[in-house]
Amino acid sequence: MRDHYDFTESKPNPYAAKLKKQVTIRLDEDTVEYFKQMSERKGIPYQSLINLYLRDCATQHRDLKLQWQ
């Protein structure tokens, strides 16, 4: 290793604002299977697909309409 590193020309990380936080979430098996199948068709990991879907809901301020039976 070097004794000294020069960071004078370094740039801020452009992805720092989009850091991800690991969480535990319980999903129905059929919901996970739905996103896994869709992810195979789209060619991206299913967890990334779920994240994209949830981010879209958040940016569009979608509100869930529940009707309990």
mmCIF file as gemmi writes it, N, C-alpha and C atoms, coordinates in Angstrom:
data_model
loop_
_atom_site.group_PDB
_atom_site.id
_atom_site.type_symbol
_atom_site.label_atom_id
_atom_site.label_alt_id
_atom_site.label_comp_id
_atom_site.label_asym_id
_atom_site.label_entity_id
_atom_site.label_seq_id
_atom_site.pdbx_PDB_ins_code
_atom_site.Cartn_x
_atom_site.Cartn_y
_atom_site.Cartn_z
_atom_site.occupancy
_atom_site.B_iso_or_equiv
_atom_site.pdbx_formal_charge
_atom_site.auth_seq_id
_atom_site.auth_asym_id
_atom_site.pdbx_PDB_model_num
ATOM 1 N N . MET Axp A 1 ? 0.828 -1.186 0 1 0 ? 1 A 1
ATOM 2 C CA . MET Axp A 1 ? 0 0 0 1 0 ? 1 A 1
ATOM 3 C C . MET Axp A 1 ? 0.868 1.244 0 1 0 ? 1 A 1
ATOM 4 N N . ARG Axp A 2 ? 0.318 2.286 -0.516 1 0 ? 2 A 1
ATOM 5 C CA . ARG Axp A 2 ? 1.029 3.559 -0.503 1 0 ? 2 A 1
ATOM 6 C C . ARG Axp A 2 ? 0.925 4.213 0.868 1 0 ? 2 A 1
ATOM 7 N N . ASP Axp A 3 ? 1.909 5.048 1.163 1 0 ? 3 A 1
ATOM 8 C CA . ASP Axp A 3 ? 1.87 5.81 2.409 1 0 ? 3 A 1
ATOM 9 C C . ASP Axp A 3 ? 0.898 6.985 2.299 1 0 ? 3 A 1
ATOM 10 N N . HIS Axp A 4 ? 0.696 7.457 1.063 1 0 ? 4 A 1
ATOM 11 C CA . HIS Axp A 4 ? -0.143 8.641 0.847 1 0 ? 4 A 1
ATOM 12 C C . HIS Axp A 4 ? -0.919 8.475 -0.462 1 0 ? 4 A 1
ATOM 13 N N . TYR Axp A 5 ? -2.184 8.824 -0.444 1 0 ? 5 A 1
ATOM 14 C CA . TYR Axp A 5 ? -3.001 8.79 -1.642 1 0 ? 5 A 1
ATOM 15 C C . TYR Axp A 5 ? -3.433 10.203 -1.982 1 0 ? 5 A 1
ATOM 16 N N . ASP Axp A 6 ? -3.432 10.527 -3.281 1 0 ? 6 A 1
ATOM 17 C CA . ASP Axp A 6 ? -3.8 11.864 -3.736 1 0 ? 6 A 1
ATOM 18 C C . ASP Axp A 6 ? -5.252 11.852 -4.23 1 0 ? 6 A 1
ATOM 19 N N . PHE Axp A 7 ? -6.129 12.53 -3.522 1 0 ? 7 A 1
ATOM 20 C CA . PHE Axp A 7 ? -7.539 12.605 -3.887 1 0 ? 7 A 1
ATOM 21 C C . PHE Axp A 7 ? -7.925 13.99 -4.413 1 0 ? 7 A 1
ATOM 22 N N . THR Axp A 8 ? -6.952 14.775 -4.832 1 0 ? 8 A 1
ATOM 23 C CA . THR Axp A 8 ? -7.245 16.148 -5.262 1 0 ? 8 A 1
ATOM 24 C C . THR Axp A 8 ? -8.135 16.195 -6.5 1 0 ? 8 A 1
ATOM 25 N N . GLU Axp A 9 ? -8.069 15.202 -7.35 1 0 ? 9 A 1
ATOM 26 C CA . GLU Axp A 9 ? -8.89 15.197 -8.564 1 0 ? 9 A 1
ATOM 27 C C . GLU Axp A 9 ? -10.068 14.222 -8.463 1 0 ? 9 A 1
ATOM 28 N N . SER Axp A 10 ? -10.395 13.81 -7.266 1 0 ? 10 A 1
ATOM 29 C CA . SER Axp A 10 ? -11.509 12.882 -7.1 1 0 ? 10 A 1
ATOM 30 C C . SER Axp A 10 ? -12.836 13.607 -7.263 1 0 ? 10 A 1
ATOM 31 N N . LYS Axp A 11 ? -13.858 12.841 -7.597 1 0 ? 11 A 1
ATOM 32 C CA . LYS Axp A 11 ? -15.196 13.391 -7.806 1 0 ? 11 A 1
ATOM 33 C C . LYS Axp A 11 ? -16.157 12.73 -6.835 1 0 ? 11 A 1
ATOM 34 N N . PRO Axp A 12 ? -17.224 13.421 -6.451 1 0 ? 12 A 1
ATOM 35 C CA . PRO Axp A 12 ? -18.212 12.796 -5.566 1 0 ? 12 A 1
ATOM 36 C C . PRO Axp A 12 ? -18.88 11.614 -6.255 1 0 ? 12 A 1
ATOM 37 N N . ASN Axp A 13 ? -19.272 10.649 -5.465 1 0 ? 13 A 1
ATOM 38 C CA . ASN Axp A 13 ? -19.953 9.468 -5.987 1 0 ? 13 A 1
ATOM 39 C C . ASN Axp A 13 ? -21.343 9.875 -6.492 1 0 ? 13 A 1
ATOM 40 N N . PRO Axp A 14 ? -21.632 9.704 -7.793 1 0 ? 14 A 1
ATOM 41 C CA . PRO Axp A 14 ? -22.941 10.111 -8.313 1 0 ? 14 A 1
ATOM 42 C C . PRO Axp A 14 ? -24.08 9.205 -7.838 1 0 ? 14 A 1
ATOM 43 N N . TYR Axp A 15 ? -23.741 8.052 -7.287 1 0 ? 15 A 1
ATOM 44 C CA . TYR Axp A 15 ? -24.755 7.114 -6.835 1 0 ? 15 A 1
ATOM 45 C C . TYR Axp A 15 ? -24.994 7.197 -5.329 1 0 ? 15 A 1
ATOM 46 N N . ALA Axp A 16 ? -24.306 8.077 -4.634 1 0 ? 16 A 1
ATOM 47 C CA . ALA Axp A 16 ? -24.417 8.162 -3.181 1 0 ? 16 A 1
ATOM 48 C C . ALA Axp A 16 ? -25.836 8.494 -2.74 1 0 ? 16 A 1
ATOM 49 N N . ALA Axp A 17 ? -26.565 9.271 -3.533 1 0 ? 17 A 1
ATOM 50 C CA . ALA Axp A 17 ? -27.935 9.63 -3.176 1 0 ? 17 A 1
ATOM 51 C C . ALA Axp A 17 ? -28.887 8.452 -3.34 1 0 ? 17 A 1
ATOM 52 N N . LYS Axp A 18 ? -28.471 7.428 -4.059 1 0 ? 18 A 1
ATOM 53 C CA . LYS Axp A 18 ? -29.341 6.292 -4.33 1 0 ? 18 A 1
ATOM 54 C C . LYS Axp A 18 ? -28.886 5.034 -3.589 1 0 ? 18 A 1
ATOM 55 N N . LEU Axp A 19 ? -28.257 5.222 -2.435 1 0 ? 19 A 1
ATOM 56 C CA . LEU Axp A 19 ? -27.84 4.065 -1.655 1 0 ? 19 A 1
ATOM 57 C C . LEU Axp A 19 ? -29.071 3.29 -1.208 1 0 ? 19 A 1
ATOM 58 N N . LYS Axp A 20 ? -28.909 1.996 -1.075 1 0 ? 20 A 1
ATOM 59 C CA . LYS Axp A 20 ? -30.034 1.143 -0.718 1 0 ? 20 A 1
ATOM 60 C C . LYS Axp A 20 ? -29.891 0.67 0.721 1 0 ? 20 A 1
ATOM 61 N N . LYS Axp A 21 ? -31.02 0.466 1.348 1 0 ? 21 A 1
ATOM 62 C CA . LYS Axp A 21 ? -31.058 -0.033 2.717 1 0 ? 21 A 1
ATOM 63 C C . LYS Axp A 21 ? -31.677 -1.416 2.699 1 0 ? 21 A 1
ATOM 64 N N . GLN Axp A 22 ? -31.006 -2.346 3.345 1 0 ? 22 A 1
ATOM 65 C CA . GLN Axp A 22 ? -31.52 -3.709 3.414 1 0 ? 22 A 1
ATOM 66 C C . GLN Axp A 22 ? -32.621 -3.777 4.457 1 0 ? 22 A 1
ATOM 67 N N . VAL Axp A 23 ? -33.763 -4.346 4.058 1 0 ? 23 A 1
ATOM 68 C CA . VAL Axp A 23 ? -34.896 -4.516 4.969 1 0 ? 23 A 1
ATOM 69 C C . VAL Axp A 23 ? -35.422 -5.941 4.848 1 0 ? 23 A 1
ATOM 70 N N . THR Axp A 24 ? -36.164 -6.352 5.848 1 0 ? 24 A 1
ATOM 71 C CA . THR Axp A 24 ? -36.843 -7.644 5.792 1 0 ? 24 A 1
ATOM 72 C C . THR Axp A 24 ? -38.311 -7.364 5.54 1 0 ? 24 A 1
ATOM 73 N N . ILE Axp A 25 ? -38.877 -8.046 4.568 1 0 ? 25 A 1
ATOM 74 C CA . ILE Axp A 25 ? -40.282 -7.84 4.217 1 0 ? 25 A 1
ATOM 75 C C . ILE Axp A 25 ? -40.906 -9.203 3.943 1 0 ? 25 A 1
ATOM 76 N N . ARG Axp A 26 ? -42.12 -9.363 4.379 1 0 ? 26 A 1
ATOM 77 C CA . ARG Axp A 26 ? -42.832 -10.625 4.151 1 0 ? 26 A 1
ATOM 78 C C . ARG Axp A 26 ? -43.797 -10.432 2.988 1 0 ? 26 A 1
ATOM 79 N N . LEU Axp A 27 ? -43.631 -11.25 1.968 1 0 ? 27 A 1
ATOM 80 C CA . LEU Axp A 27 ? -44.478 -11.189 0.776 1 0 ? 27 A 1
ATOM 81 C C . LEU Axp A 27 ? -45.123 -12.543 0.551 1 0 ? 27 A 1
ATOM 82 N N . ASP Axp A 28 ? -46.313 -12.524 -0.014 1 0 ? 28 A 1
ATOM 83 C CA . ASP Axp A 28 ? -46.974 -13.778 -0.377 1 0 ? 28 A 1
ATOM 84 C C . ASP Axp A 28 ? -46.143 -14.499 -1.431 1 0 ? 28 A 1
ATOM 85 N N . GLU Axp A 29 ? -46.177 -15.831 -1.389 1 0 ? 29 A 1
ATOM 86 C CA . GLU Axp A 29 ? -45.403 -16.625 -2.35 1 0 ? 29 A 1
ATOM 87 C C . GLU Axp A 29 ? -45.818 -16.332 -3.784 1 0 ? 29 A 1
ATOM 88 N N . ASP Axp A 30 ? -47.115 -16.165 -4.023 1 0 ? 30 A 1
ATOM 89 C CA . ASP Axp A 30 ? -47.557 -15.896 -5.392 1 0 ? 30 A 1
ATOM 90 C C . ASP Axp A 30 ? -47.111 -14.517 -5.874 1 0 ? 30 A 1
ATOM 91 N N . THR Axp A 31 ? -46.956 -13.567 -4.966 1 0 ? 31 A 1
ATOM 92 C CA . THR Axp A 31 ? -46.454 -12.243 -5.338 1 0 ? 31 A 1
ATOM 93 C C . THR Axp A 31 ? -44.992 -12.33 -5.756 1 0 ? 31 A 1
ATOM 94 N N . VAL Axp A 32 ? -44.201 -13.06 -4.968 1 0 ? 32 A 1
ATOM 95 C CA . VAL Axp A 32 ? -42.781 -13.237 -5.301 1 0 ? 32 A 1
ATOM 96 C C . VAL Axp A 32 ? -42.64 -13.964 -6.635 1 0 ? 32 A 1
ATOM 97 N N . GLU Axp A 33 ? -43.44 -14.986 -6.837 1 0 ? 33 A 1
ATOM 98 C CA . GLU Axp A 33 ? -43.389 -15.746 -8.097 1 0 ? 33 A 1
ATOM 99 C C . GLU Axp A 33 ? -43.752 -14.864 -9.283 1 0 ? 33 A 1
ATOM 100 N N . TYR Axp A 34 ? -44.737 -13.997 -9.105 1 0 ? 34 A 1
ATOM 101 C CA . TYR Axp A 34 ? -45.136 -13.063 -10.164 1 0 ? 34 A 1
ATOM 102 C C . TYR Axp A 34 ? -43.945 -12.192 -10.58 1 0 ? 34 A 1
ATOM 103 N N . PHE Axp A 35 ? -43.261 -11.618 -9.605 1 0 ? 35 A 1
ATOM 104 C CA . PHE Axp A 35 ? -42.123 -10.753 -9.924 1 0 ? 35 A 1
ATOM 105 C C . PHE Axp A 35 ? -40.937 -11.546 -10.45 1 0 ? 35 A 1
ATOM 106 N N . LYS Axp A 36 ? -40.758 -12.776 -10.008 1 0 ? 36 A 1
ATOM 107 C CA . LYS Axp A 36 ? -39.671 -13.607 -10.544 1 0 ? 36 A 1
ATOM 108 C C . LYS Axp A 36 ? -39.91 -13.923 -12.02 1 0 ? 36 A 1
ATOM 109 N N . GLN Axp A 37 ? -41.157 -14.254 -12.362 1 0 ? 37 A 1
ATOM 110 C CA . GLN Axp A 37 ? -41.473 -14.526 -13.766 1 0 ? 37 A 1
ATOM 111 C C . GLN Axp A 37 ? -41.294 -13.279 -14.624 1 0 ? 37 A 1
ATOM 112 N N . MET Axp A 38 ? -41.763 -12.144 -14.1 1 0 ? 38 A 1
ATOM 113 C CA . MET Axp A 38 ? -41.614 -10.9 -14.851 1 0 ? 38 A 1
ATOM 114 C C . MET Axp A 38 ? -40.141 -10.532 -15.007 1 0 ? 38 A 1
ATOM 115 N N . SER Axp A 39 ? -39.351 -10.79 -13.981 1 0 ? 39 A 1
ATOM 116 C CA . SER Axp A 39 ? -37.931 -10.445 -14.036 1 0 ? 39 A 1
ATOM 117 C C . SER Axp A 39 ? -37.199 -11.279 -15.084 1 0 ? 39 A 1
ATOM 118 N N . GLU Axp A 40 ? -37.611 -12.535 -15.261 1 0 ? 40 A 1
ATOM 119 C CA . GLU Axp A 40 ? -37.006 -13.37 -16.298 1 0 ? 40 A 1
ATOM 120 C C . GLU Axp A 40 ? -37.3 -12.803 -17.678 1 0 ? 40 A 1
ATOM 121 N N . ARG Axp A 41 ? -38.532 -12.329 -17.872 1 0 ? 41 A 1
ATOM 122 C CA . ARG Axp A 41 ? -38.897 -11.735 -19.177 1 0 ? 41 A 1
ATOM 123 C C . ARG Axp A 41 ? -38.16 -10.424 -19.416 1 0 ? 41 A 1
ATOM 124 N N . LYS Axp A 42 ? -37.963 -9.638 -18.356 1 0 ? 42 A 1
ATOM 125 C CA . LYS Axp A 42 ? -37.316 -8.325 -18.486 1 0 ? 42 A 1
ATOM 126 C C . LYS Axp A 42 ? -35.794 -8.416 -18.445 1 0 ? 42 A 1
ATOM 127 N N . GLY Axp A 43 ? -35.27 -9.513 -17.892 1 0 ? 43 A 1
ATOM 128 C CA . GLY Axp A 43 ? -33.822 -9.687 -17.831 1 0 ? 43 A 1
ATOM 129 C C . GLY Axp A 43 ? -33.15 -8.926 -16.704 1 0 ? 43 A 1
ATOM 130 N N . ILE Axp A 44 ? -33.871 -8.677 -15.605 1 0 ? 44 A 1
ATOM 131 C CA . ILE Axp A 44 ? -33.278 -8.024 -14.444 1 0 ? 44 A 1
ATOM 132 C C . ILE Axp A 44 ? -33.648 -8.834 -13.199 1 0 ? 44 A 1
ATOM 133 N N . PRO Axp A 45 ? -32.86 -8.729 -12.129 1 0 ? 45 A 1
ATOM 134 C CA . PRO Axp A 45 ? -33.162 -9.48 -10.914 1 0 ? 45 A 1
ATOM 135 C C . PRO Axp A 45 ? -34.517 -9.076 -10.33 1 0 ? 45 A 1
ATOM 136 N N . TYR Axp A 46 ? -35.21 -10.053 -9.746 1 0 ? 46 A 1
ATOM 137 C CA . TYR Axp A 46 ? -36.568 -9.783 -9.263 1 0 ? 46 A 1
ATOM 138 C C . TYR Axp A 46 ? -36.58 -8.775 -8.125 1 0 ? 46 A 1
ATOM 139 N N . GLN Axp A 47 ? -35.547 -8.742 -7.274 1 0 ? 47 A 1
ATOM 140 C CA . GLN Axp A 47 ? -35.519 -7.754 -6.194 1 0 ? 47 A 1
ATOM 141 C C . GLN Axp A 47 ? -35.377 -6.344 -6.756 1 0 ? 47 A 1
ATOM 142 N N . SER Axp A 48 ? -34.606 -6.198 -7.827 1 0 ? 48 A 1
ATOM 143 C CA . SER Axp A 48 ? -34.486 -4.891 -8.487 1 0 ? 48 A 1
ATOM 144 C C . SER Axp A 48 ? -35.818 -4.485 -9.102 1 0 ? 48 A 1
ATOM 145 N N . LEU Axp A 49 ? -36.525 -5.445 -9.664 1 0 ? 49 A 1
ATOM 146 C CA . LEU Axp A 49 ? -37.828 -5.176 -10.27 1 0 ? 49 A 1
ATOM 147 C C . LEU Axp A 49 ? -38.838 -4.73 -9.214 1 0 ? 49 A 1
ATOM 148 N N . ILE Axp A 50 ? -38.851 -5.397 -8.075 1 0 ? 50 A 1
ATOM 149 C CA . ILE Axp A 50 ? -39.745 -4.99 -6.994 1 0 ? 50 A 1
ATOM 150 C C . ILE Axp A 50 ? -39.388 -3.579 -6.527 1 0 ? 50 A 1
ATOM 151 N N . ASN Axp A 51 ? -38.099 -3.283 -6.404 1 0 ? 51 A 1
ATOM 152 C CA . ASN Axp A 51 ? -37.66 -1.951 -6.003 1 0 ? 51 A 1
ATOM 153 C C . ASN Axp A 51 ? -38.112 -0.897 -7.019 1 0 ? 51 A 1
ATOM 154 N N . LEU Axp A 52 ? -37.963 -1.189 -8.299 1 0 ? 52 A 1
ATOM 155 C CA . LEU Axp A 52 ? -38.401 -0.25 -9.34 1 0 ? 52 A 1
ATOM 156 C C . LEU Axp A 52 ? -39.899 -0.008 -9.27 1 0 ? 52 A 1
ATOM 157 N N . TYR Axp A 53 ? -40.659 -1.061 -9.032 1 0 ? 53 A 1
ATOM 158 C CA . TYR Axp A 53 ? -42.115 -0.93 -8.943 1 0 ? 53 A 1
ATOM 159 C C . TYR Axp A 53 ? -42.506 -0.07 -7.745 1 0 ? 53 A 1
ATOM 160 N N . LEU Axp A 54 ? -41.895 -0.34 -6.598 1 0 ? 54 A 1
ATOM 161 C CA . LEU Axp A 54 ? -42.209 0.435 -5.396 1 0 ? 54 A 1
ATOM 162 C C . LEU Axp A 54 ? -41.766 1.886 -5.541 1 0 ? 54 A 1
ATOM 163 N N . ARG Axp A 55 ? -40.616 2.111 -6.178 1 0 ? 55 A 1
ATOM 164 C CA . ARG Axp A 55 ? -40.158 3.475 -6.404 1 0 ? 55 A 1
ATOM 165 C C . ARG Axp A 55 ? -41.125 4.219 -7.31 1 0 ? 55 A 1
ATOM 166 N N . ASP Axp A 56 ? -41.637 3.543 -8.344 1 0 ? 56 A 1
ATOM 167 C CA . ASP Axp A 56 ? -42.612 4.159 -9.24 1 0 ? 56 A 1
ATOM 168 C C . ASP Axp A 56 ? -43.876 4.534 -8.471 1 0 ? 56 A 1
ATOM 169 N N . CYS Axp A 57 ? -44.337 3.647 -7.598 1 0 ? 57 A 1
ATOM 170 C CA . CYS Axp A 57 ? -45.518 3.949 -6.773 1 0 ? 57 A 1
ATOM 171 C C . CYS Axp A 57 ? -45.259 5.168 -5.898 1 0 ? 57 A 1
ATOM 172 N N . ALA Axp A 58 ? -44.079 5.257 -5.31 1 0 ? 58 A 1
ATOM 173 C CA . ALA Axp A 58 ? -43.754 6.367 -4.42 1 0 ? 58 A 1
ATOM 174 C C . ALA Axp A 58 ? -43.645 7.683 -5.18 1 0 ? 58 A 1
ATOM 175 N N . THR Axp A 59 ? -43.002 7.671 -6.347 1 0 ? 59 A 1
ATOM 176 C CA . THR Axp A 59 ? -42.839 8.923 -7.093 1 0 ? 59 A 1
ATOM 177 C C . THR Axp A 59 ? -44.158 9.398 -7.686 1 0 ? 59 A 1
ATOM 178 N N . GLN Axp A 60 ? -45.052 8.469 -7.982 1 0 ? 60 A 1
ATOM 179 C CA . GLN Axp A 60 ? -46.361 8.835 -8.526 1 0 ? 60 A 1
ATOM 180 C C . GLN Axp A 60 ? -47.393 9.103 -7.42 1 0 ? 60 A 1
ATOM 181 N N . HIS Axp A 61 ? -46.973 8.935 -6.164 1 0 ? 61 A 1
ATOM 182 C CA . HIS Axp A 61 ? -47.861 9.138 -5.004 1 0 ? 61 A 1
ATOM 183 C C . HIS Axp A 61 ? -49.142 8.319 -5.134 1 0 ? 61 A 1
ATOM 184 N N . ARG Axp A 62 ? -48.974 7.08 -5.567 1 0 ? 62 A 1
ATOM 185 C CA . ARG Axp A 62 ? -50.131 6.19 -5.705 1 0 ? 62 A 1
ATOM 186 C C . ARG Axp A 62 ? -50.665 5.819 -4.341 1 0 ? 62 A 1
ATOM 187 N N . ASP Axp A 63 ? -51.977 5.81 -4.224 1 0 ? 63 A 1
ATOM 188 C CA . ASP Axp A 63 ? -52.631 5.471 -2.976 1 0 ? 63 A 1
ATOM 189 C C . ASP Axp A 63 ? -53.367 4.149 -3.146 1 0 ? 63 A 1
ATOM 190 N N . LEU Axp A 64 ? -53.184 3.26 -2.203 1 0 ? 64 A 1
ATOM 191 C CA . LEU Axp A 64 ? -53.826 1.951 -2.257 1 0 ? 64 A 1
ATOM 192 C C . LEU Axp A 64 ? -55.255 2.074 -1.78 1 0 ? 64 A 1
ATOM 193 N N . LYS Axp A 65 ? -56.159 1.555 -2.562 1 0 ? 65 A 1
ATOM 194 C CA . LYS Axp A 65 ? -57.577 1.572 -2.209 1 0 ? 65 A 1
ATOM 195 C C . LYS Axp A 65 ? -57.956 0.174 -1.717 1 0 ? 65 A 1
ATOM 196 N N . LEU Axp A 66 ? -58.173 0.047 -0.42 1 0 ? 66 A 1
ATOM 197 C CA . LEU Axp A 66 ? -58.492 -1.238 0.186 1 0 ? 66 A 1
ATOM 198 C C . LEU Axp A 66 ? -59.989 -1.384 0.41 1 0 ? 66 A 1
ATOM 199 N N . GLN Axp A 67 ? -60.475 -2.575 0.157 1 0 ? 67 A 1
ATOM 200 C CA . GLN Axp A 67 ? -61.862 -2.914 0.473 1 0 ? 67 A 1
ATOM 201 C C . GLN Axp A 67 ? -61.834 -4.259 1.2 1 0 ? 67 A 1
ATOM 202 N N . TRP Axp A 68 ? -62.087 -4.204 2.507 1 0 ? 68 A 1
ATOM 203 C CA . TRP Axp A 68 ? -62.087 -5.432 3.299 1 0 ? 68 A 1
ATOM 204 C C . TRP Axp A 68 ? -63.403 -6.147 3.118 1 0 ? 68 A 1
ATOM 205 N N . GLN Axp A 69 ? -63.328 -7.421 2.95 1 0 ? 69 A 1
ATOM 206 C CA . GLN Axp A 69 ? -64.547 -8.207 2.743 1 0 ? 69 A 1
ATOM 207 C C . GLN Axp A 69 ? -64.902 -9 3.964 1 0 ? 69 A 1
